[in-house]
Amino acid sequence: VSISKFAFVVLFVLQTVLSTIFLKVEIPKPSKKSLIMKLSCSTVFVLTAVVAMFGAKNFSSYAILILAGLCLSWIGDLILHYNTGENFFVAGIFAFMAGHICYIIAFLKAQNLYFPEAHFLSCAEVLLLLGGVCFGQSRLHMLKANYGKAFIPCTIYMNVIMLMFVKAVSLSVRFISTPPAGNSVIIGIILLVGVCMFDVSDFTLALLRFTEHYSKSYAMRKLNVWTYFFAQMCLGLSILGMSVYK
């Protein structure tokens, strides 16, 4: 366990350094060097999940699904940075969407094991889902977002990520308020922080990609990058407390 803790500290420090370098080398435009740096950052969050799996000896369906989602995100990062064209953007969106579906299934499996009385979607979750989608769409509409050919894929993606967000928040809140026997409140906090950062990251990406007002904002780009990579690491860390074999 102590070795795992040391490995996590190293990975978080490494992510901080690599993310900082990535932000600098991608200016003024994506290059082979920035692609290598971005994939290095993505590899760190995949390694976080692997270390968590071996550190907790957790090779359950939850752990495998989270790792699969992270690997699909790695592919999405490769596609989006390799080519910034619209077709590649849509392909990257679908890679990320597949990853989010893995996350959703993982959260549902954890919910069914630890909180079998919970429904697939409670009234509160439905309201949160609808509220999140409406807020995101209305805010982007106010900023005159231009999706181009990516409108339908982006709309589907927004709904999928909001479902992922809602199920993760619901699961983390249950873990924090009534932690299952043998599990820590910290796991719920890590998952909650991770999914909230993920939501911020995706929203800021939409602002950067589709709105003229924020398209050149370096501050927004930094927020987007930091929240994204560390959100993925938090999802990988959640493997430490979710042993779902069913």
C-alpha positions as CSV (number, residue, x, y, z in Angstrom):
1,V,0.0,0.0,0.0
2,S,2.8,2.4,0.9
3,I,4.4,1.7,-2.5
4,S,1.1,2.5,-4.2
5,K,0.8,5.7,-2.3
6,F,4.3,6.7,-3.4
7,A,3.4,5.8,-7.0
8,F,0.3,8.0,-6.9
9,V,2.3,11.0,-5.6
10,V,4.8,10.4,-8.4
11,L,2.1,10.2,-11.0
12,F,0.4,13.4,-9.8
13,V,3.7,15.3,-9.8
14,L,4.5,13.9,-13.2
15,Q,1.0,14.9,-14.5
16,T,1.5,18.5,-13.2
17,V,4.9,18.8,-15.0
18,L,3.8,17.2,-18.2
19,S,0.5,19.2,-18.4
20,T,2.5,22.4,-17.9
21,I,4.9,21.5,-20.7
22,F,2.0,20.5,-23.0
23,L,0.3,23.9,-22.5
24,K,3.5,25.6,-23.6
25,V,4.4,23.5,-26.6
26,E,1.0,23.4,-28.2
27,I,1.3,27.2,-28.8
28,P,0.9,28.6,-31.4
29,K,-0.6,25.5,-33.0
30,P,-0.6,21.7,-32.4
31,S,2.6,19.9,-33.5
32,K,4.3,16.5,-33.3
33,K,5.9,17.6,-30.0
34,S,2.6,18.7,-28.5
35,L,1.0,15.5,-29.6
36,I,3.7,13.5,-27.8
37,M,3.3,15.6,-24.7
38,K,-0.5,15.2,-24.7
39,L,-0.3,11.5,-25.1
40,S,2.2,11.4,-22.3
41,C,-0.3,13.2,-20.0
42,S,-3.0,10.7,-21.1
43,T,-0.7,7.8,-20.4
44,V,-0.3,9.0,-16.9
45,F,-4.0,8.8,-16.2
46,V,-4.1,5.3,-17.7
47,L,-1.2,4.3,-15.4
48,T,-3.0,5.7,-12.4
49,A,-5.8,3.2,-13.0
50,V,-3.3,0.3,-13.5
51,V,-1.5,1.2,-10.3
52,A,-4.8,1.4,-8.4
53,M,-5.9,-2.0,-9.8
54,F,-2.7,-3.7,-8.7
55,G,-2.4,-1.7,-5.5
56,A,-5.9,-2.7,-4.3
57,K,-5.7,-6.1,-6.1
58,N,-9.0,-5.1,-7.7
59,F,-9.5,-6.7,-11.1
60,S,-13.3,-6.5,-10.9
61,S,-15.7,-5.5,-13.7
62,Y,-15.7,-1.9,-12.3
63,A,-11.9,-1.6,-12.5
64,I,-11.8,-3.1,-16.0
65,L,-14.6,-0.7,-17.2
66,I,-12.9,2.3,-15.8
67,L,-9.6,1.3,-17.4
68,A,-11.4,0.7,-20.7
69,G,-12.9,4.2,-20.5
70,L,-9.5,5.7,-19.8
71,C,-8.0,3.9,-22.8
72,L,-10.8,5.1,-25.1
73,S,-10.1,8.6,-23.8
74,W,-6.4,8.1,-24.7
75,I,-7.5,7.2,-28.2
76,G,-9.8,10.3,-28.3
77,D,-6.9,12.5,-27.3
78,L,-4.8,11.1,-30.1
79,I,-7.5,11.6,-32.7
80,L,-8.4,15.2,-31.6
81,H,-4.8,16.4,-31.5
82,Y,-3.6,14.5,-34.5
83,N,-5.9,16.5,-36.8
84,T,-8.1,19.4,-35.8
85,G,-10.5,19.0,-38.8
86,E,-14.2,18.5,-38.3
87,N,-14.3,14.8,-39.3
88,F,-11.5,14.0,-36.9
89,F,-13.3,16.0,-34.2
90,V,-16.4,13.9,-34.6
91,A,-14.4,10.7,-34.5
92,G,-12.7,11.9,-31.3
93,I,-16.1,12.7,-29.8
94,F,-17.3,9.1,-30.5
95,A,-14.2,7.7,-28.9
96,F,-14.9,9.8,-25.7
97,M,-18.5,8.9,-25.8
98,A,-17.7,5.2,-25.8
99,G,-15.4,5.8,-22.8
100,H,-18.3,7.6,-21.0
101,I,-20.6,4.7,-21.7
102,C,-18.0,2.4,-20.0
103,Y,-18.0,4.8,-17.0
104,I,-21.8,4.8,-16.8
105,I,-21.9,1.0,-16.8
106,A,-19.2,0.9,-14.1
107,F,-21.2,3.3,-11.9
108,L,-24.4,1.4,-12.4
109,K,-22.7,-1.9,-11.4
110,A,-21.3,-0.2,-8.2
111,Q,-24.7,1.2,-7.4
112,N,-26.4,-2.1,-7.9
113,L,-23.9,-3.8,-5.6
114,Y,-23.6,-1.3,-2.8
115,F,-27.0,0.4,-3.0
116,P,-29.4,-2.2,-4.5
117,E,-32.4,-0.2,-3.4
118,A,-31.5,2.7,-5.7
119,H,-33.3,3.1,-9.1
120,F,-31.6,3.5,-12.5
121,L,-32.7,7.2,-12.4
122,S,-34.4,8.8,-9.4
123,C,-36.5,11.9,-9.7
124,A,-33.7,14.0,-8.4
125,E,-31.3,12.5,-10.9
126,V,-33.7,13.2,-13.8
127,L,-34.0,16.8,-12.7
128,L,-30.3,17.2,-12.4
129,L,-29.8,15.6,-15.9
130,L,-32.4,17.9,-17.5
131,G,-31.1,20.9,-15.7
132,G,-27.5,20.3,-16.7
133,V,-28.4,19.7,-20.4
134,C,-30.6,22.8,-20.5
135,F,-28.0,25.0,-18.8
136,G,-25.2,23.9,-21.1
137,Q,-27.2,24.3,-24.3
138,S,-28.7,27.6,-23.3
139,R,-25.3,29.0,-22.2
140,L,-23.7,27.9,-25.5
141,H,-26.7,29.3,-27.5
142,M,-26.2,32.7,-25.7
143,L,-22.6,32.7,-26.8
144,K,-23.6,31.9,-30.4
145,A,-21.9,28.6,-30.5
146,N,-21.4,27.3,-34.0
147,Y,-21.2,23.5,-34.2
148,G,-21.1,23.1,-37.9
149,K,-21.4,19.4,-39.0
150,A,-20.7,18.3,-35.4
151,F,-24.1,19.5,-34.1
152,I,-25.8,16.1,-33.8
153,P,-22.7,14.2,-32.4
154,C,-22.1,17.0,-29.9
155,T,-25.7,17.0,-28.8
156,I,-25.7,13.2,-28.3
157,Y,-22.3,13.5,-26.5
158,M,-23.6,16.2,-24.2
159,N,-26.5,14.0,-23.1
160,V,-24.2,11.0,-22.5
161,I,-21.7,12.9,-20.4
162,M,-24.5,14.5,-18.4
163,L,-25.8,11.0,-17.7
164,M,-22.3,10.0,-16.6
165,F,-22.1,13.1,-14.4
166,V,-25.4,12.4,-12.8
167,K,-24.7,8.7,-12.0
168,A,-21.2,9.5,-10.7
169,V,-22.5,12.3,-8.5
170,S,-25.3,10.1,-7.2
171,L,-22.9,7.2,-6.4
172,S,-20.3,9.5,-4.8
173,V,-23.0,11.2,-2.6
174,R,-24.2,7.9,-1.4
175,F,-20.7,6.8,-0.6
176,I,-20.0,10.0,1.3
177,S,-23.3,9.9,3.3
178,T,-23.6,6.2,3.9
179,P,-20.3,4.5,3.1
180,P,-20.6,0.7,2.6
181,A,-18.9,-1.5,5.1
182,G,-15.1,-1.6,4.4
183,N,-15.2,1.4,2.1
184,S,-14.0,4.9,2.8
185,V,-15.7,8.2,2.4
186,I,-12.6,9.4,0.7
187,I,-13.5,7.2,-2.4
188,G,-16.8,9.1,-2.7
189,I,-15.0,12.5,-2.4
190,I,-12.4,11.5,-5.0
191,L,-15.1,10.4,-7.5
192,L,-17.1,13.5,-6.9
193,V,-14.2,15.8,-7.4
194,G,-13.2,13.9,-10.5
195,V,-16.5,14.0,-12.2
196,C,-17.1,17.7,-11.4
197,M,-13.7,18.5,-12.9
198,F,-14.6,16.4,-16.0
199,D,-17.8,18.4,-16.5
200,V,-15.9,21.7,-16.2
201,S,-13.3,20.4,-18.7
202,D,-15.9,19.4,-21.3
203,F,-17.8,22.6,-21.0
204,T,-14.7,24.7,-21.4
205,L,-13.7,22.6,-24.4
206,A,-17.1,23.4,-26.0
207,L,-16.5,27.1,-25.3
208,L,-13.0,27.0,-26.8
209,R,-14.1,25.0,-29.9
210,F,-17.4,26.5,-30.8
211,T,-17.6,30.1,-29.5
212,E,-15.7,33.0,-31.0
213,H,-15.6,34.8,-27.6
214,Y,-13.5,32.1,-25.8
215,S,-11.7,30.5,-28.8
216,K,-8.4,32.3,-28.1
217,S,-8.6,32.4,-24.3
218,Y,-5.4,30.9,-22.9
219,A,-6.9,31.0,-19.4
220,M,-9.8,28.9,-20.5
221,R,-7.4,26.5,-22.2
222,K,-5.4,26.1,-19.0
223,L,-8.6,25.4,-17.1
224,N,-9.7,22.9,-19.7
225,V,-6.4,21.0,-19.7
226,W,-5.9,20.9,-15.9
227,T,-9.4,19.8,-15.1
228,Y,-9.4,17.1,-17.8
229,F,-6.2,15.3,-16.9
230,F,-6.7,15.4,-13.2
231,A,-10.4,14.4,-13.6
232,Q,-9.3,11.2,-15.4
233,M,-6.8,10.5,-12.7
234,C,-9.5,10.8,-10.0
235,L,-11.7,8.3,-11.9
236,G,-8.7,5.9,-12.1
237,L,-8.2,6.3,-8.3
238,S,-11.8,5.4,-7.6
239,I,-10.8,1.8,-8.4
240,L,-9.2,1.7,-5.0
241,G,-12.6,1.4,-3.3
242,M,-15.0,-0.2,-5.9
243,S,-14.7,-4.0,-6.1
244,V,-17.6,-4.9,-8.2
245,Y,-17.3,-8.4,-9.7
246,K,-20.9,-8.9,-10.9
